[in-house]
Amino acid sequence: MDSQLISFIYGLQTENPKQAVELWILGVKNRSGAVQYAVFSPSLQKRTQKQFEEKGWVTGQSSPWVGNVHFVKVNKISDSKVRYTIAYDLLTSYANFGRGYKVITVEKNPDPNRTNWFITIIKTTYFPNEAITPAETVAK
């Protein structure tokens, strides 16, 4: 990984778990794999880096896109682990395809010298026509 990418990732480290999810959502909306990747745990980064690189760090598709995102549920598992359920609409310029859901697990960096939070798991409920990012696991 080059120094510019490392600097970018450190610059986007989040101070709380919700901020990590919000930043990931921004990356999804803007189709920025680099922003999504920046808020992943090191193990999730390792697992997805090749897929992001192969796609030129662009994710998603022009239509339908993710919109009207809101937090449905927050489940505090521990002081260092939180699970969020988000809902969103899949939209096009001519129709709303319906509502999708994701469950995103965020954990505090275990390094005692770091205070950032990162995403460790993203589970998505299967939704026809939805573009899936490299880190998501789809359940039917």
Protein Blocks (a to p, Z undefined) as FASTA:
>chain_A
ZZklmmmmmmmpcfbfklmmmmmmmmmmnopaklmmmmpcfklmmmmmmmmmmnoopgcj
fbdcdehiacfbdcdfblkbccdddddddddfkbcfbjcdddddddddfbfkbcbdcdfb
dcddddehiacdfkbccdZZ
